[in-house]
Amino acid sequence: MSLLVLLLVGCSDVAATSVEPTASSSALAPLGPLPLSIERSTYGELALRTVPGATCSVGVDVDGGIFGDGPPTTLTARADARGSLEVVYPAPIVPAGIGHHRVRCSAAGQVAEGAQDFLVLGRVADPRQFRVRIAALGVHADMSNIHAEIDPGLVRARDSALIRFRSDLPELWRTATRGLGRVEVVDSSADVAIYVIAGRGVREYQKAVDGTLRVELPVADERGKVSDADLASAALHELAHIWCCDGPGSDGHGHWLEKIADPQLGGVHRFGLMNSGADCARYLDGDAESCPTRFSERELRAMGFAEIPSPAPNACLVQRSALEEQIDALDLELDQRVSEITQLRTRLERLGGAPPRSRLVLAWATPAPTSSTDERRDRIESLIRAYNDQVTVRNDLSARLRALPPC
């Protein structure tokens, strides 16, 4: 994974506020007796007053920027019984500048129009809550400034990843941030666009000169198609580059110089997500892969979170630990049964019987029929049957353990 920064610019988190109408804006321009007064005009919100029940269309003119979606361009709403109307719409990240609201209201065959400018302040996304649009890029897409080589054979893999990301990304982000962050997947007006690409290339986060953002996720690299786990880890990694990681301990490209384990994380997650190169591990004889999907505490702090809770229990680690405990307990019982079988075998040999030579063999040469040998023979047969049953259970548990991903 690599980080591409087209240009970094200073941004502010200050929300847009209303401004007084300028010479180029008009609050009221009726075409008839229908009243219309724009009372508040800010980026993301418009309040006006007209006659009760009037139908109003609102046009929003904002420069969406190089990578940005921009807000909705047209909205329609109806004034309430008092003639008041408040329109609230998504206000994604766009370049700083001046926006423009255009209003047209109608009622009983009468029309009024008005317009007012508003100030758009530059801002950065908030990891606590932001909007993401996930889109597909493929054979016929505009590949301007896209750093991937298109491969028609990867369209199916792209479509599968697209469906999965739209469904899974909100929970992935929530879990990765220990419940501190929320992602809303939308079809338009997003703060960040993620392009899932039917091609080969590197995963990249890009920030344009105007502050707008996007992430490129090819479904294959130079080695071939990447795993679902690797792609999910990459999506979290690239999104986190919006806020992390610069300053002390970083390499100047958004990655840590040194891997430091988070004592509250385990398995593949223990070093977090913001190292150079994914810390994935393969299992099931190399047929499957597990990759980190948890941010370390130092990464969460670098992203701006102040109060960091303990991570939720890792369900995989809990399941692995439970299976290991069951296997250990069975191994202890099996060893005890082997000891008991060995002792009975020795006594049976002294009485002239021929005990089994394998732990899993259930029959052997019958000794001379005496009550003592019969009792020992029956006892050994019972122990071996119990032993074999426990070996079967242990092998099943062991198979389940091997099938678990590296947690």
ABEGO torsion letter per residue (X at the ends): XBBBBABBBBBBABBBBBBBBBAABBABBBABABBBBBABBBBGBBBBBBBBGBBBBBBBBBBAEAABAEBBABBBBBBBAAGBBBBBBBBBBBBBEBBBBBBBBBBGGBBBBBBBBBBBBBBBBBAABBBBBBBBBBAABBABGBBBBBBAAAAAAAAAAAAAAAAAAAAAAAAAAGGABBBBBBABGBABBBBBBBBBEBBBBBBBAAGBBBBBBBABBAAEBBBAAAAAAAAAAAAAAAAOBBEBGBAGAGBBABBBBBAABBEAAAAEAABBEBBBBBBGGGABBBBBABBBAAAAAAAGBABBBBBBBBAAAAAAAAAAAAAAAAAAAAAAAAAAAAAAAAAAAAAGBBBBABAABABBBBBBBBAAAAAAAAAAAAAAAAAAAAAAAAAAAAAAAAABBBX
